[in-house]
Amino acid sequence: MTPTTEATSKEARESAARFQSVYTNIKQEIGRMMVGQDRVVDGVLTALFAGGHVLLEGVPGLGKTMLVRCLGEAVDLNFSRIQFTPDMMPADIQGTQVLVEGEGGGHDLEFREGPLVANVVLADEINRATPKTQSALLEAMQERQITVGRRTIKLDEPYCVMATQNPVEQEGTYPLPEAQLDRFLLKLIIGYPQESDYDAILDRTTGKAEVKINPVSTGAEINELRGVVRDVPVPAQAKQHAIRLIMGTQPGSDYAPDLVNEYVSLGASPRGAQALLLVGKVRALLDGRFSVSTADIDAAAADVLRHRVMLNFHAMSDSITADSIVDAVVAKLKTAN
């Protein structure tokens, strides 16, 4: 090993160690309030460090709002919450011009920013918003900016939208279009707590003592560590595996199992491959490695792809889920290798 290679390797190990330290500190601070749901907490933190957005799906009362609020407090970020309703208009979340009275008695138009102008935005019950309002949110998610009239406001990084939706209640909702679903790095399913978690949940939420979340990181540090994530190399084998995994969700592909050809109407796009690599990089760093493996890609597959695979009517009638489709693709690639 040459001195230059050795120095680069040492720097990579130090970067991975620092990433692990900051990640662990934030997770432990969130854990002072959140009980259980380790997989969901890891998913939310992964999206924050990878620079993506998260869709959280679960019935009411499972702590989705609390998790996002705790994240904003633990990282000392500007947090805002939007409770979506069908009568909400784009101006309600972007901001609008208001008439204010000046010192001399005159009136001036002044722009007041809406809740989209923050670092961490909790979009509660996003599927209750009309398509017009969802399109305003889509611009913020994709372009990191909002446009109001002739005014364009660049949003400060880190910027992360964490949206929630109730999978049961469908009346008065507007399903998210595929184009907007594809903008979410991850879709996380929040299940019920384990029996062993209930004691701690009840103690923390019904007792007199109030848990205060303290900031253990900053937005500047998150932005810096996002650069570390981007620097993690992806070997050709892992990249090829991610590509074949995406192609395996596309009907008619050489890598698609029979389940895909029969039950999938639309597979994942190249944006899914980008998400697999980014999440794989975060997983590698958490494992102390500065290189992505095929195991990292497989571990990320369900959360990355479950909202990117569109099922046909036959799948719904046969109770086939997107997760079972992704599992079938992963299994076929393992068999082929």
C-alpha positions as a LaTeX table, in Angstrom:
\begin{tabular}{lrrr}
\hline
Residue & $x$ (\AA) & $y$ (\AA) & $z$ (\AA) \\
\hline
Met1 & 0.00 & 0.00 & 0.00 \\
Thr2 & 1.48 & 3.36 & $-1.04$ \\
Pro3 & 1.56 & 6.31 & 1.43 \\
Thr4 & $-1.13$ & 8.10 & $-0.60$ \\
Thr5 & $-3.42$ & 5.06 & $-0.58$ \\
Glu6 & $-2.82$ & 4.52 & 3.14 \\
Ala7 & $-3.67$ & 8.16 & 3.90 \\
Thr8 & $-6.84$ & 7.93 & 1.81 \\
Ser9 & $-7.86$ & 4.73 & 3.59 \\
Lys10 & $-7.27$ & 6.32 & 7.00 \\
Glu11 & $-9.32$ & 9.36 & 6.02 \\
Ala12 & $-12.15$ & 7.10 & 4.86 \\
Arg13 & $-12.15$ & 5.21 & 8.18 \\
Glu14 & $-12.19$ & 8.47 & 10.11 \\
Ser15 & $-15.10$ & 9.78 & 8.01 \\
Ala16 & $-17.06$ & 6.58 & 8.59 \\
Ala17 & $-16.36$ & 6.73 & 12.33 \\
Arg18 & $-17.49$ & 10.34 & 12.55 \\
Phe19 & $-20.64$ & 9.54 & 10.59 \\
Gln20 & $-21.44$ & 6.66 & 12.94 \\
Ser21 & $-20.89$ & 8.88 & 15.98 \\
Val22 & $-23.20$ & 11.67 & 14.84 \\
Tyr23 & $-25.85$ & 9.23 & 13.62 \\
Thr24 & $-25.79$ & 7.32 & 16.92 \\
Asn25 & $-26.00$ & 10.50 & 19.00 \\
Ile26 & $-29.08$ & 11.68 & 17.10 \\
Lys27 & $-30.75$ & 8.27 & 17.30 \\
Gln28 & $-30.10$ & 8.01 & 21.04 \\
Glu29 & $-31.53$ & 11.48 & 21.64 \\
Ile30 & $-34.67$ & 10.62 & 19.67 \\
Gly31 & $-34.86$ & 7.38 & 21.66 \\
Arg32 & $-35.27$ & 9.37 & 24.87 \\
Met33 & $-38.81$ & 10.07 & 23.67 \\
Met34 & $-39.56$ & 7.44 & 21.02 \\
Val35 & $-39.99$ & 3.86 & 22.18 \\
Gly36 & $-39.17$ & 1.01 & 19.81 \\
Gln37 & $-39.71$ & 1.54 & 16.06 \\
Asp38 & $-35.95$ & 1.23 & 15.49 \\
Arg39 & $-36.38$ & 0.38 & 11.82 \\
Val40 & $-38.52$ & 3.47 & 11.21 \\
Val41 & $-36.12$ & 5.74 & 13.11 \\
Asp42 & $-33.23$ & 4.35 & 11.06 \\
Gly43 & $-35.18$ & 4.99 & 7.86 \\
Val44 & $-35.93$ & 8.60 & 8.75 \\
Leu45 & $-32.30$ & 9.27 & 9.69 \\
Thr46 & $-31.09$ & 7.54 & 6.53 \\
Ala47 & $-33.25$ & 9.84 & 4.42 \\
Leu48 & $-31.97$ & 12.91 & 6.26 \\
Phe49 & $-28.32$ & 11.97 & 5.69 \\
Ala50 & $-28.93$ & 10.83 & 2.10 \\
Gly51 & $-30.73$ & 14.07 & 1.21 \\
Gly52 & $-34.11$ & 12.50 & 0.45 \\
His53 & $-37.72$ & 12.60 & 1.58 \\
Val54 & $-39.76$ & 10.01 & 3.47 \\
Leu55 & $-43.36$ & 8.79 & 3.25 \\
Leu56 & $-44.55$ & 7.33 & 6.56 \\
Glu57 & $-47.61$ & 5.12 & 6.39 \\
Gly58 & $-49.46$ & 3.91 & 9.45 \\
Val59 & $-52.70$ & 4.20 & 11.39 \\
Pro60 & $-53.13$ & 7.16 & 13.77 \\
Gly61 & $-51.50$ & 7.14 & 17.19 \\
Leu62 & $-48.22$ & 5.37 & 16.36 \\
Gly63 & $-45.94$ & 8.36 & 16.92 \\
Lys64 & $-45.29$ & 9.55 & 13.36 \\
Thr65 & $-45.64$ & 13.23 & 14.26 \\
Met66 & $-43.64$ & 12.82 & 17.45 \\
Leu67 & $-40.78$ & 11.13 & 15.58 \\
Val68 & $-40.41$ & 13.95 & 13.06 \\
Arg69 & $-40.69$ & 16.64 & 15.73 \\
Cys70 & $-38.03$ & 14.91 & 17.86 \\
Leu71 & $-35.73$ & 14.74 & 14.82 \\
Gly72 & $-36.06$ & 18.49 & 14.27 \\
Glu73 & $-35.22$ & 19.16 & 17.91 \\
Ala74 & $-32.32$ & 16.70 & 18.08 \\
Val75 & $-30.60$ & 18.26 & 15.05 \\
Asp76 & $-31.49$ & 21.88 & 15.89 \\
Leu77 & $-33.34$ & 22.39 & 12.61 \\
Asn78 & $-36.19$ & 24.70 & 11.72 \\
Phe79 & $-39.27$ & 22.47 & 11.97 \\
Ser80 & $-42.77$ & 23.09 & 10.61 \\
Arg81 & $-45.93$ & 21.05 & 10.45 \\
Ile82 & $-48.68$ & 21.16 & 7.84 \\
Gln83 & $-51.97$ & 19.46 & 8.62 \\
Phe84 & $-53.37$ & 18.89 & 5.15 \\
Thr85 & $-57.09$ & 19.25 & 4.48 \\
Pro86 & $-59.03$ & 19.22 & 1.18 \\
Asp87 & $-59.72$ & 22.99 & 1.35 \\
Met88 & $-56.03$ & 23.92 & 1.67 \\
Met89 & $-54.60$ & 25.99 & $-1.19$ \\
Pro90 & $-50.99$ & 26.28 & $-2.42$ \\
Ala91 & $-50.67$ & 29.75 & $-0.87$ \\
Asp92 & $-51.41$ & 28.24 & 2.55 \\
Ile93 & $-48.17$ & 26.25 & 2.44 \\
Gln94 & $-45.97$ & 28.38 & 0.17 \\
Gly95 & $-46.75$ & 31.81 & 1.58 \\
Thr96 & $-48.59$ & 34.83 & 0.26 \\
Gln97 & $-48.60$ & 38.61 & $-0.01$ \\
Val98 & $-50.30$ & 40.36 & 2.89 \\
Leu99 & $-51.24$ & 44.00 & 3.33 \\
Val100 & $-49.41$ & 45.59 & 6.26 \\
Glu101 & $-49.69$ & 49.08 & 7.67 \\
Gly102 & $-46.50$ & 51.15 & 7.52 \\
Glu103 & $-45.19$ & 53.61 & 10.11 \\
Gly104 & $-46.56$ & 56.58 & 8.20 \\
Gly105 & $-50.06$ & 55.16 & 8.05 \\
Gly106 & $-49.71$ & 53.84 & 4.50 \\
His107 & $-50.08$ & 50.25 & 3.45 \\
Asp108 & $-47.55$ & 47.98 & 1.77 \\
Leu109 & $-47.59$ & 44.47 & 0.41 \\
Glu110 & $-45.30$ & 42.14 & 2.32 \\
Phe111 & $-44.57$ & 38.49 & 1.56 \\
Arg112 & $-45.11$ & 36.12 & 4.47 \\
Glu113 & $-43.43$ & 32.75 & 4.09 \\
Gly114 & $-45.50$ & 29.62 & 4.54 \\
Pro115 & $-44.60$ & 26.42 & 6.43 \\
Leu116 & $-42.80$ & 24.95 & 3.41 \\
Val117 & $-39.93$ & 27.32 & 4.20 \\
Ala118 & $-38.22$ & 25.24 & 6.88 \\
Asn119 & $-35.59$ & 22.51 & 7.15 \\
Val120 & $-37.80$ & 19.63 & 8.28 \\
Val121 & $-41.39$ & 19.75 & 7.03 \\
Leu122 & $-43.96$ & 17.36 & 8.45 \\
Ala123 & $-46.68$ & 16.95 & 5.82 \\
Asp124 & $-49.39$ & 15.33 & 7.94 \\
Glu125 & $-52.00$ & 13.29 & 6.04 \\
Ile126 & $-50.59$ & 14.37 & 2.70 \\
Asn127 & $-53.21$ & 12.41 & 0.76 \\
Arg128 & $-55.92$ & 14.76 & 2.05 \\
Ala129 & $-54.47$ & 17.61 & $-0.02$ \\
Thr130 & $-55.89$ & 18.33 & $-3.46$ \\
Pro131 & $-53.69$ & 17.78 & $-6.54$ \\
Lys132 & $-53.15$ & 21.56 & $-6.85$ \\
Thr133 & $-51.67$ & 21.75 & $-3.34$ \\
Gln134 & $-49.71$ & 18.53 & $-3.81$ \\
Ser135 & $-48.08$ & 20.05 & $-6.91$ \\
Ala136 & $-46.81$ & 22.98 & $-4.82$ \\
Leu137 & $-45.27$ & 20.50 & $-2.40$ \\
Leu138 & $-43.77$ & 18.56 & $-5.32$ \\
Glu139 & $-41.84$ & 21.63 & $-6.49$ \\
Ala140 & $-40.36$ & 22.09 & $-3.02$ \\
Met141 & $-39.39$ & 18.42 & $-2.83$ \\
Gln142 & $-37.80$ & 18.17 & $-6.25$ \\
Glu143 & $-36.42$ & 21.63 & $-6.94$ \\
Arg144 & $-35.69$ & 22.76 & $-3.36$ \\
Gln145 & $-37.52$ & 25.98 & $-4.11$ \\
Ile146 & $-41.00$ & 27.48 & $-4.11$ \\
Thr147 & $-42.45$ & 29.81 & $-6.72$ \\
Val148 & $-45.11$ & 32.36 & $-5.81$ \\
Gly149 & $-46.03$ & 34.66 & $-8.67$ \\
Arg150 & $-42.72$ & 36.04 & $-9.94$ \\
Arg151 & $-40.95$ & 35.32 & $-6.67$ \\
Thr152 & $-38.74$ & 32.23 & $-6.37$ \\
Ile153 & $-37.44$ & 31.29 & $-2.93$ \\
Lys154 & $-34.54$ & 28.87 & $-2.60$ \\
Leu155 & $-34.94$ & 26.56 & 0.37 \\
Asp156 & $-32.08$ & 26.13 & 2.83 \\
Glu157 & $-30.36$ & 22.77 & 3.15 \\
Pro158 & $-30.75$ & 20.38 & 4.79 \\
Tyr159 & $-34.31$ & 20.21 & 3.46 \\
Cys160 & $-36.42$ & 17.15 & 4.13 \\
Val161 & $-40.14$ & 16.51 & 3.71 \\
Met162 & $-41.53$ & 13.77 & 5.91 \\
Ala163 & $-45.08$ & 13.01 & 4.89 \\
Thr164 & $-47.61$ & 10.79 & 6.62 \\
Gln165 & $-50.70$ & 9.06 & 5.33 \\
Asn166 & $-53.34$ & 6.78 & 6.82 \\
Pro167 & $-53.63$ & 3.54 & 4.81 \\
Val168 & $-57.15$ & 2.78 & 6.08 \\
Glu169 & $-59.20$ & 5.94 & 5.68 \\
Gln170 & $-59.90$ & 6.65 & 1.99 \\
Glu171 & $-62.92$ & 8.97 & 2.07 \\
Gly172 & $-62.01$ & 12.55 & 1.23 \\
Thr173 & $-58.47$ & 11.67 & 0.14 \\
Tyr174 & $-56.52$ & 12.14 & $-3.09$ \\
Pro175 & $-54.05$ & 9.32 & $-3.81$ \\
Leu176 & $-50.57$ & 10.60 & $-4.58$ \\
Pro177 & $-49.69$ & 10.44 & $-8.28$ \\
Glu178 & $-46.85$ & 8.16 & $-9.31$ \\
Ala179 & $-44.64$ & 11.15 & $-10.18$ \\
Gln180 & $-44.86$ & 12.45 & $-6.62$ \\
Leu181 & $-44.47$ & 9.03 & $-5.00$ \\
Asp182 & $-41.25$ & 8.60 & $-6.97$ \\
Arg183 & $-39.82$ & 11.72 & $-5.30$ \\
Phe184 & $-39.81$ & 10.00 & $-1.91$ \\
Leu185 & $-36.53$ & 8.27 & $-1.22$ \\
Leu186 & $-38.21$ & 5.81 & 1.14 \\
Lys187 & $-41.66$ & 4.61 & 2.08 \\
Leu188 & $-41.71$ & 3.30 & 5.65 \\
Ile189 & $-44.53$ & 1.22 & 7.09 \\
Ile190 & $-45.13$ & 1.87 & 10.79 \\
Gly191 & $-46.60$ & $-1.07$ & 12.64 \\
Tyr192 & $-48.01$ & $-1.46$ & 16.13 \\
Pro193 & $-45.58$ & $-1.46$ & 19.09 \\
Gln194 & $-44.36$ & $-4.67$ & 20.68 \\
Glu195 & $-46.01$ & $-5.68$ & 23.95 \\
Ser196 & $-42.75$ & $-4.94$ & 25.79 \\
Asp197 & $-42.81$ & $-1.33$ & 24.53 \\
Tyr198 & $-46.19$ & $-0.37$ & 25.93 \\
Asp199 & $-45.02$ & 0.18 & 29.53 \\
Ala200 & $-42.43$ & 2.76 & 28.48 \\
Ile201 & $-44.83$ & 4.43 & 26.03 \\
Leu202 & $-47.49$ & 4.88 & 28.69 \\
Asp203 & $-44.99$ & 6.06 & 31.32 \\
Arg204 & $-43.55$ & 8.73 & 29.01 \\
Thr205 & $-46.89$ & 9.99 & 27.73 \\
Thr206 & $-49.09$ & 9.86 & 30.82 \\
Gly207 & $-46.60$ & 10.65 & 33.58 \\
Lys208 & $-45.75$ & 14.02 & 35.10 \\
Ala209 & $-42.13$ & 14.15 & 33.93 \\
Glu210 & $-41.59$ & 15.89 & 30.58 \\
Val211 & $-38.90$ & 14.59 & 28.25 \\
Lys212 & $-36.93$ & 17.39 & 26.63 \\
Ile213 & $-35.00$ & 16.63 & 23.44 \\
Asn214 & $-31.67$ & 18.46 & 23.29 \\
Pro215 & $-29.85$ & 19.37 & 20.06 \\
Val216 & $-26.86$ & 17.08 & 19.49 \\
Ser217 & $-26.08$ & 18.12 & 15.92 \\
Thr218 & $-26.59$ & 21.02 & 13.53 \\
Gly219 & $-27.79$ & 21.55 & 9.99 \\
Ala220 & $-24.24$ & 22.47 & 8.92 \\
Glu221 & $-22.94$ & 19.15 & 10.26 \\
Ile222 & $-25.69$ & 17.23 & 8.45 \\
Asn223 & $-24.79$ & 18.97 & 5.18 \\
Glu224 & $-21.13$ & 18.10 & 5.71 \\
Leu225 & $-21.91$ & 14.45 & 6.39 \\
Arg226 & $-24.12$ & 14.33 & 3.31 \\
Gly227 & $-20.92$ & 15.00 & 1.39 \\
Val228 & $-19.32$ & 12.03 & 3.15 \\
Val229 & $-22.24$ & 9.83 & 2.06 \\
Arg230 & $-21.82$ & 10.94 & $-1.55$ \\
Asp231 & $-18.09$ & 10.14 & $-1.41$ \\
Val232 & $-18.66$ & 6.46 & $-0.57$ \\
Pro233 & $-17.60$ & 4.47 & $-3.66$ \\
Val234 & $-19.85$ & 1.89 & $-5.28$ \\
Pro235 & $-18.03$ & $-1.11$ & $-6.79$ \\
Ala236 & $-19.10$ & $-2.21$ & $-10.27$ \\
Gln237 & $-20.65$ & $-5.40$ & $-8.88$ \\
Ala238 & $-22.90$ & $-3.52$ & $-6.43$ \\
Lys239 & $-23.91$ & $-1.00$ & $-9.09$ \\
Gln240 & $-24.77$ & $-3.77$ & $-11.54$ \\
His241 & $-26.80$ & $-5.51$ & $-8.81$ \\
Ala242 & $-28.80$ & $-2.31$ & $-8.19$ \\
Ile243 & $-29.48$ & $-1.93$ & $-11.91$ \\
Arg244 & $-30.67$ & $-5.52$ & $-12.27$ \\
Leu245 & $-32.82$ & $-5.14$ & $-9.16$ \\
Ile246 & $-34.58$ & $-2.16$ & $-10.74$ \\
Met247 & $-34.95$ & $-3.96$ & $-14.07$ \\
Gly248 & $-36.32$ & $-6.96$ & $-12.21$ \\
Thr249 & $-39.37$ & $-4.90$ & $-11.21$ \\
Gln250 & $-40.13$ & $-4.07$ & $-14.84$ \\
Pro251 & $-42.47$ & $-6.52$ & $-16.62$ \\
Gly252 & $-40.87$ & $-8.23$ & $-19.60$ \\
Ser253 & $-37.31$ & $-7.68$ & $-18.36$ \\
Asp254 & $-34.76$ & $-10.52$ & $-18.44$ \\
Tyr255 & $-34.45$ & $-10.19$ & $-14.66$ \\
Ala256 & $-38.17$ & $-10.09$ & $-13.87$ \\
Pro257 & $-39.58$ & $-13.15$ & $-12.06$ \\
Asp258 & $-42.95$ & $-14.59$ & $-13.06$ \\
Leu259 & $-44.62$ & $-12.71$ & $-10.21$ \\
Val260 & $-43.59$ & $-9.38$ & $-11.77$ \\
Asn261 & $-44.76$ & $-10.31$ & $-15.27$ \\
Glu262 & $-48.13$ & $-11.38$ & $-13.91$ \\
Tyr263 & $-48.91$ & $-8.74$ & $-11.31$ \\
Val264 & $-46.92$ & $-5.54$ & $-12.04$ \\
Ser265 & $-48.21$ & $-2.87$ & $-14.40$ \\
Leu266 & $-45.34$ & $-0.40$ & $-13.93$ \\
Gly267 & $-41.87$ & $-1.05$ & $-12.53$ \\
Ala268 & $-39.35$ & 1.24 & $-10.86$ \\
Ser269 & $-37.54$ & 4.00 & $-12.79$ \\
Pro270 & $-33.82$ & 4.96 & $-12.74$ \\
Arg271 & $-34.64$ & 7.18 & $-9.76$ \\
Gly272 & $-35.12$ & 3.95 & $-7.83$ \\
Ala273 & $-31.56$ & 2.88 & $-8.66$ \\
Gln274 & $-30.27$ & 6.23 & $-7.42$ \\
Ala275 & $-32.15$ & 5.71 & $-4.15$ \\
Leu276 & $-30.76$ & 2.18 & $-3.74$ \\
Leu277 & $-27.20$ & 3.44 & $-4.03$ \\
Leu278 & $-27.70$ & 6.39 & $-1.66$ \\
Val279 & $-29.33$ & 4.24 & 1.01 \\
Gly280 & $-26.66$ & 1.58 & 0.44 \\
Lys281 & $-23.96$ & 4.20 & 1.09 \\
Val282 & $-25.53$ & 5.16 & 4.41 \\
Arg283 & $-25.79$ & 1.49 & 5.43 \\
Ala284 & $-22.13$ & 0.93 & 4.53 \\
Leu285 & $-21.00$ & 3.86 & 6.68 \\
Leu286 & $-23.09$ & 2.63 & 9.61 \\
Asp287 & $-21.31$ & $-0.72$ & 9.28 \\
Gly288 & $-17.93$ & 1.01 & 9.36 \\
Arg289 & $-17.24$ & 0.39 & 5.67 \\
Phe290 & $-16.38$ & 2.90 & 2.96 \\
Ser291 & $-17.72$ & 0.77 & 0.12 \\
Val292 & $-21.22$ & $-0.41$ & $-0.82$ \\
Ser293 & $-21.94$ & $-4.13$ & $-1.00$ \\
Thr294 & $-24.72$ & $-6.06$ & $-2.73$ \\
Ala295 & $-26.03$ & $-6.90$ & 0.76 \\
Asp296 & $-26.52$ & $-3.16$ & 1.39 \\
Ile297 & $-28.54$ & $-2.92$ & $-1.81$ \\
Asp298 & $-30.73$ & $-5.91$ & $-0.90$ \\
Ala299 & $-31.35$ & $-4.56$ & 2.61 \\
Ala300 & $-32.54$ & $-1.24$ & 1.18 \\
Ala301 & $-34.77$ & $-2.77$ & $-1.52$ \\
Ala302 & $-38.13$ & $-3.00$ & 0.29 \\
Asp303 & $-38.18$ & 0.56 & 1.69 \\
Val304 & $-36.87$ & 2.04 & $-1.56$ \\
Leu305 & $-39.09$ & 0.15 & $-4.01$ \\
Arg306 & $-42.44$ & $-0.61$ & $-2.35$ \\
His307 & $-43.93$ & 2.73 & $-3.52$ \\
Arg308 & $-42.29$ & 2.56 & $-6.94$ \\
Val309 & $-43.92$ & $-0.70$ & $-8.03$ \\
Met310 & $-47.43$ & $-0.23$ & $-9.41$ \\
Leu311 & $-49.57$ & $-3.36$ & $-9.11$ \\
Asn312 & $-52.39$ & $-4.32$ & $-11.48$ \\
Phe313 & $-55.93$ & $-5.36$ & $-10.58$ \\
His314 & $-55.03$ & $-9.07$ & $-10.49$ \\
Ala315 & $-52.46$ & $-8.41$ & $-7.77$ \\
Met316 & $-55.06$ & $-6.66$ & $-5.60$ \\
Ser317 & $-57.58$ & $-9.45$ & $-6.10$ \\
Asp318 & $-54.96$ & $-12.10$ & $-5.24$ \\
Ser319 & $-53.67$ & $-10.14$ & $-2.19$ \\
Ile320 & $-50.21$ & $-9.68$ & $-3.70$ \\
Thr321 & $-48.28$ & $-6.78$ & $-2.13$ \\
Ala322 & $-45.45$ & $-4.65$ & $-3.43$ \\
Asp323 & $-43.20$ & $-6.08$ & $-0.70$ \\
Ser324 & $-43.78$ & $-9.63$ & $-1.95$ \\
Ile325 & $-42.89$ & $-8.48$ & $-5.48$ \\
Val326 & $-39.62$ & $-6.93$ & $-4.28$ \\
Asp327 & $-38.79$ & $-10.06$ & $-2.28$ \\
Ala328 & $-39.33$ & $-12.18$ & $-5.39$ \\
Val329 & $-36.96$ & $-10.00$ & $-7.43$ \\
Val330 & $-34.26$ & $-10.12$ & $-4.75$ \\
Ala331 & $-34.64$ & $-13.91$ & $-4.46$ \\
Lys332 & $-34.32$ & $-14.41$ & $-8.22$ \\
Leu333 & $-31.14$ & $-12.33$ & $-8.41$ \\
Lys334 & $-29.60$ & $-14.30$ & $-5.53$ \\
Thr335 & $-30.42$ & $-17.56$ & $-7.30$ \\
Ala336 & $-28.94$ & $-16.26$ & $-10.56$ \\
Asn337 & $-25.72$ & $-15.34$ & $-8.80$ \\
\hline
\end{tabular}
